[in-house]
Amino acid sequence: MIKFLKQPMMRKVLIALAPIYLFSIWMYGLRVVAAAVVVFVCGIATEWLFERKRQGKVSEAVLVSCALFALAFPPKTPLWILAVGIIFAVAMAKGVYGGFGRNIFNPAIAGRAFVYISFAIVLSRAYTGFGNFGIGAVDVLSSATPLAQMRAGAKVPLSSLVFGLRPGALGESMTLLIVLAGVYLILTKTASWKIIVSTLVGGAVTNLILLAVGAAKALPMESLLAGSFLFMSVFMATDPVSAPKRQQSHYVYGALIGATAVLIRTFSAFPEGTSFAILFGNTFANLIDIAVDSLVKKAPAQAKAPAKPEGGA
């Protein structure tokens, strides 16, 4: 029997994700359940194999990684690709570093980036074509994603972005539920509001600058409600292990992720920039802490330094 390391904070994240899962099941049907089963079984089994050698317990954090990973893909993603992706995420982005608390990168994001690079053509076809598989899927799955429509110059109704009746990854479409989940995580002190807010502000400011300078590929401000930008800001960027440890660093970290995501969205070949932006932020998390530490230590020293006498030589 698999024994889990009890982590109350991780359970709160799962509670926040529950309504999003229910909505995605309503939208896409039992395919969501099948995807979740494959991801959870493969993810838990992978961590168990690593912890078995160390005589440790499987962390409840792996449940969060699995839950987020499953929601980060479109409904038509082949189940075998999800299995390969979560095994890579838990093994290579967590297990090889020594398990929970020692990983540098967010496992779910690392796995997502690996899958999108390795199986780009397959995933490009996975956003549409699921027919009437879910109760709410009749009118949304045959069309392009909102980001693709915006890139083509089409206007996307704000209501479809807020209430989630649009194609996309399983967990990214219902903006209202993501916002409510973010509020819950902040109120329960599960996620850093500084990271969430600074990520959103960093993305919004960068997008405004691109629009102001007339960048040819700049997307409208509504694009921040499309794709996975909000979902990643609330659930992925706030991962306490791969984020900076100092509270003051959270502002810089979040702004870096938000700005990078918008720049990648605008100028790269990838329609989404959130995964690579968070991996970029993870890379510099420790350096941001070091820089902030240095500034904090210098500030008191400068404040205590005696003033030079006026006119002295």
C-alpha positions as CSV (number, residue, x, y, z in Angstrom):
1,M,0.0,0.0,0.0
2,I,1.3,3.5,-0.9
3,K,1.8,5.8,2.0
4,F,1.5,9.5,1.5
5,L,3.3,12.3,3.2
6,K,0.6,14.5,4.7
7,Q,0.7,18.1,3.3
8,P,-2.4,20.1,4.2
9,M,-1.4,23.0,1.9
10,M,-1.5,20.7,-1.1
11,R,-5.0,19.5,-0.2
12,K,-6.2,23.1,-0.3
13,V,-4.9,23.4,-3.9
14,L,-6.8,20.2,-4.8
15,I,-9.9,21.7,-3.3
16,A,-9.4,24.9,-5.4
17,L,-9.1,22.7,-8.5
18,A,-12.2,20.6,-7.8
19,P,-14.7,23.1,-9.4
20,I,-12.5,23.5,-12.4
21,Y,-12.5,19.7,-12.9
22,L,-16.2,19.5,-12.6
23,F,-16.7,22.2,-15.2
24,S,-14.2,20.5,-17.6
25,I,-16.1,17.3,-17.2
26,W,-19.3,19.1,-18.1
27,M,-17.6,20.6,-21.1
28,Y,-15.7,17.6,-22.4
29,G,-17.3,14.6,-20.8
30,L,-15.7,11.4,-19.5
31,R,-12.5,12.0,-21.5
32,V,-11.5,14.3,-18.6
33,V,-11.9,11.4,-16.1
34,A,-9.9,9.1,-18.4
35,A,-7.1,11.6,-18.7
36,A,-7.0,12.2,-14.9
37,V,-6.9,8.5,-14.2
38,V,-3.9,7.9,-16.6
39,V,-2.0,10.9,-15.2
40,F,-2.6,10.1,-11.5
41,V,-1.7,6.4,-11.8
42,C,1.5,7.1,-13.8
43,G,2.5,10.1,-11.7
44,I,2.0,8.4,-8.3
45,A,3.6,5.2,-9.5
46,T,6.7,7.1,-10.7
47,E,7.2,8.9,-7.5
48,W,6.6,5.7,-5.5
49,L,9.4,4.0,-7.4
50,F,11.8,6.9,-6.6
51,E,10.8,7.1,-2.9
52,R,10.9,3.3,-2.5
53,K,14.6,3.4,-3.0
54,R,14.9,6.1,-0.4
55,Q,12.4,4.5,2.0
56,G,10.4,7.7,1.8
57,K,6.7,8.4,1.4
58,V,5.0,9.7,-1.7
59,S,4.3,13.4,-1.3
60,E,0.8,14.8,-1.6
61,A,2.4,17.4,-3.8
62,V,2.5,14.8,-6.6
63,L,-1.3,14.8,-6.5
64,V,-1.2,18.5,-7.2
65,S,1.3,18.0,-10.0
66,C,-0.9,15.4,-11.6
67,A,-4.1,17.4,-11.2
68,L,-2.5,20.5,-12.9
69,F,-0.8,18.4,-15.6
70,A,-4.0,16.8,-16.7
71,L,-5.8,20.1,-16.9
72,A,-3.0,21.7,-18.9
73,F,-3.8,19.8,-22.2
74,P,-6.6,19.9,-24.7
75,P,-9.3,17.1,-24.5
76,K,-8.1,15.2,-27.5
77,T,-4.6,14.7,-26.3
78,P,-3.7,11.0,-26.7
79,L,-3.6,9.3,-23.3
80,W,-0.2,7.7,-24.0
81,I,1.3,11.2,-24.5
82,L,-0.2,12.2,-21.1
83,A,1.4,9.1,-19.6
84,V,4.8,9.9,-21.1
85,G,4.6,13.5,-20.0
86,I,3.7,12.9,-16.4
87,I,6.4,10.2,-16.0
88,F,9.0,12.7,-17.4
89,A,7.6,15.4,-15.1
90,V,7.8,13.4,-11.9
91,A,11.0,11.5,-12.7
92,M,13.2,14.1,-14.4
93,A,11.9,17.4,-12.9
94,K,11.5,16.0,-9.3
95,G,12.8,12.5,-8.6
96,V,16.3,13.0,-9.9
97,Y,16.7,16.1,-7.8
98,G,15.9,14.2,-4.6
99,G,12.2,14.5,-4.3
100,F,9.8,17.1,-2.9
101,G,11.4,20.3,-1.8
102,R,14.6,19.8,-3.8
103,N,13.4,20.3,-7.4
104,I,14.4,23.5,-9.2
105,F,11.6,23.5,-11.8
106,N,7.9,23.1,-11.4
107,P,7.3,19.4,-12.3
108,A,3.9,19.9,-14.0
109,I,5.3,22.8,-16.1
110,A,8.5,20.9,-17.0
111,G,6.4,18.0,-18.2
112,R,4.0,20.2,-20.2
113,A,6.9,21.9,-21.9
114,F,8.5,18.5,-22.7
115,V,5.3,17.3,-24.3
116,Y,4.6,20.4,-26.3
117,I,8.1,20.3,-27.8
118,S,8.2,16.6,-28.4
119,F,4.7,16.2,-29.8
120,A,3.9,19.6,-31.2
121,I,2.2,18.4,-34.3
122,V,-0.1,16.0,-32.5
123,L,-1.1,18.6,-29.9
124,S,-1.8,21.2,-32.6
125,R,-4.6,18.9,-33.7
126,A,-5.8,18.0,-30.2
127,Y,-7.8,21.2,-29.5
128,T,-10.7,20.5,-31.8
129,G,-12.7,17.6,-33.1
130,F,-14.2,16.0,-30.0
131,G,-17.7,16.4,-31.3
132,N,-20.5,16.1,-28.7
133,F,-18.4,14.1,-26.2
134,G,-19.3,16.5,-23.4
135,I,-22.5,18.2,-22.4
136,G,-21.2,21.6,-23.2
137,A,-18.9,20.6,-26.1
138,V,-21.5,20.9,-28.9
139,D,-20.8,24.5,-29.9
140,V,-17.1,25.0,-28.9
141,L,-14.9,22.2,-30.0
142,S,-15.2,22.7,-33.8
143,S,-13.7,26.2,-33.7
144,A,-10.3,27.6,-33.2
145,T,-9.0,28.6,-29.8
146,P,-9.5,32.3,-28.8
147,L,-5.8,33.0,-29.1
148,A,-5.7,31.6,-32.6
149,Q,-8.8,33.7,-33.5
150,M,-7.1,36.9,-32.1
151,R,-3.9,36.1,-34.0
152,A,-6.1,36.0,-37.1
153,G,-7.6,39.4,-36.3
154,A,-11.0,38.1,-35.2
155,K,-12.8,39.5,-32.2
156,V,-13.6,37.1,-29.3
157,P,-16.7,37.8,-27.1
158,L,-15.6,38.7,-23.6
159,S,-18.4,36.5,-22.2
160,S,-16.9,33.4,-23.8
161,L,-13.6,34.2,-22.2
162,V,-15.1,34.8,-18.7
163,F,-17.5,31.9,-18.6
164,G,-15.4,29.3,-20.4
165,L,-17.6,28.3,-23.4
166,R,-14.7,28.1,-25.7
167,P,-12.1,25.5,-26.9
168,G,-8.8,25.2,-25.1
169,A,-7.0,23.1,-22.5
170,L,-9.2,21.3,-20.0
171,G,-8.5,23.7,-17.1
172,E,-7.9,27.1,-18.7
173,S,-11.3,28.1,-20.1
174,M,-13.4,29.0,-17.1
175,T,-11.9,32.3,-16.1
176,L,-14.5,33.0,-13.3
177,L,-13.7,29.7,-11.6
178,I,-9.9,30.3,-11.8
179,V,-10.4,33.8,-10.2
180,L,-12.5,32.3,-7.4
181,A,-9.8,29.6,-6.9
182,G,-7.1,32.3,-6.7
183,V,-9.1,34.2,-4.1
184,Y,-9.5,31.0,-2.0
185,L,-5.8,30.2,-2.2
186,I,-4.9,33.7,-1.2
187,L,-7.4,33.8,1.7
188,T,-6.1,30.4,3.0
189,K,-2.5,31.6,2.6
190,T,-1.8,28.7,0.3
191,A,-0.6,30.8,-2.6
192,S,1.4,34.1,-2.7
193,W,-0.8,37.0,-3.7
194,K,2.4,38.9,-4.6
195,I,3.3,36.4,-7.3
196,I,-0.2,36.2,-8.7
197,V,-0.7,40.0,-8.8
198,S,2.8,40.8,-10.1
199,T,2.5,38.1,-12.8
200,L,-0.8,39.6,-14.0
201,V,0.5,43.2,-13.8
202,G,3.8,42.2,-15.5
203,G,1.8,40.6,-18.4
204,A,-0.6,43.5,-18.7
205,V,2.0,46.2,-18.6
206,T,4.1,44.4,-21.2
207,N,1.1,43.9,-23.4
208,L,0.1,47.6,-23.1
209,I,3.6,48.7,-24.1
210,L,3.6,46.5,-27.2
211,L,0.2,47.9,-28.2
212,A,1.4,51.5,-27.5
213,V,4.5,51.1,-29.7
214,G,2.4,49.5,-32.5
215,A,4.1,46.1,-32.4
216,A,2.7,44.3,-35.5
217,K,2.0,41.1,-33.7
218,A,0.7,42.5,-30.4
219,L,-2.5,40.9,-29.2
220,P,-5.4,42.8,-27.6
221,M,-5.6,43.0,-23.9
222,E,-8.4,40.4,-23.8
223,S,-5.7,37.9,-24.8
224,L,-4.7,37.8,-21.1
225,L,-8.0,36.1,-20.4
226,A,-7.4,33.6,-23.2
227,G,-5.2,30.5,-23.2
228,S,-3.5,29.5,-20.0
229,F,-2.1,32.8,-18.8
230,L,-4.5,33.2,-15.8
231,F,-4.5,29.5,-15.0
232,M,-0.7,29.4,-14.9
233,S,-0.5,32.7,-12.9
234,V,-2.7,31.3,-10.1
235,F,-1.7,27.6,-9.9
236,M,1.8,27.2,-11.5
237,A,3.8,30.4,-10.9
238,T,2.9,30.2,-7.2
239,D,4.5,26.8,-6.6
240,P,6.4,27.4,-3.3
241,V,9.2,25.0,-4.1
242,S,10.4,26.4,-7.4
243,A,9.5,30.1,-6.6
244,P,11.8,32.5,-4.6
245,K,11.8,32.1,-0.9
246,R,11.9,35.8,0.1
247,Q,8.6,37.7,0.1
248,Q,10.2,40.7,-1.6
249,S,11.4,38.5,-4.4
250,H,7.9,37.5,-5.3
251,Y,7.2,40.9,-7.0
252,V,10.2,40.6,-9.3
253,Y,9.6,36.9,-10.0
254,G,6.0,37.3,-10.9
255,A,6.6,40.4,-13.1
256,L,9.4,38.5,-14.9
257,I,7.1,35.6,-15.7
258,G,4.2,37.8,-16.8
259,A,6.4,39.9,-19.1
260,T,8.2,36.9,-20.5
261,A,4.9,35.0,-21.3
262,V,3.6,38.0,-23.3
263,L,6.8,38.4,-25.2
264,I,6.9,34.7,-26.1
265,R,3.3,34.8,-27.1
266,T,3.8,37.8,-29.3
267,F,7.1,37.1,-31.1
268,S,7.7,33.3,-31.0
269,A,6.3,30.5,-33.0
270,F,4.6,29.1,-29.9
271,P,1.0,30.3,-29.5
272,E,1.4,30.0,-25.7
273,G,4.4,31.4,-23.7
274,T,3.3,30.6,-20.2
275,S,5.2,27.3,-19.7
276,F,8.5,28.6,-20.9
277,A,8.0,31.8,-19.0
278,I,7.6,29.9,-15.7
279,L,10.6,27.7,-16.4
280,F,12.5,30.9,-17.1
281,G,11.3,32.3,-13.8
282,N,12.3,29.1,-12.0
283,T,15.8,29.3,-13.5
284,F,16.3,32.8,-11.9
285,A,14.4,32.2,-8.7
286,N,17.5,31.7,-6.5
287,L,19.4,34.6,-8.2
288,I,16.4,36.9,-7.5
289,D,16.6,35.9,-3.9
290,I,20.4,36.6,-3.8
291,A,19.9,40.0,-5.4
292,V,17.1,41.0,-3.0
293,D,19.2,39.8,-0.1
294,S,22.0,42.0,-1.3
295,L,19.8,45.0,-1.6
296,V,18.2,44.5,1.8
297,K,21.6,44.2,3.5
298,K,22.9,47.3,1.7
299,A,19.9,49.5,2.6
300,P,20.4,49.4,6.5
301,A,24.2,49.8,6.1
302,Q,23.6,53.0,4.0
303,A,21.1,54.3,6.5
304,K,23.5,53.9,9.4
305,A,26.5,55.4,7.6
306,P,27.6,58.7,9.2
307,A,27.0,61.7,7.0
308,K,30.0,63.5,5.7
309,P,30.5,67.0,7.1
310,E,29.6,69.8,4.6
311,G,32.6,71.5,3.0
312,G,35.0,69.0,4.4
313,A,38.0,67.8,2.4
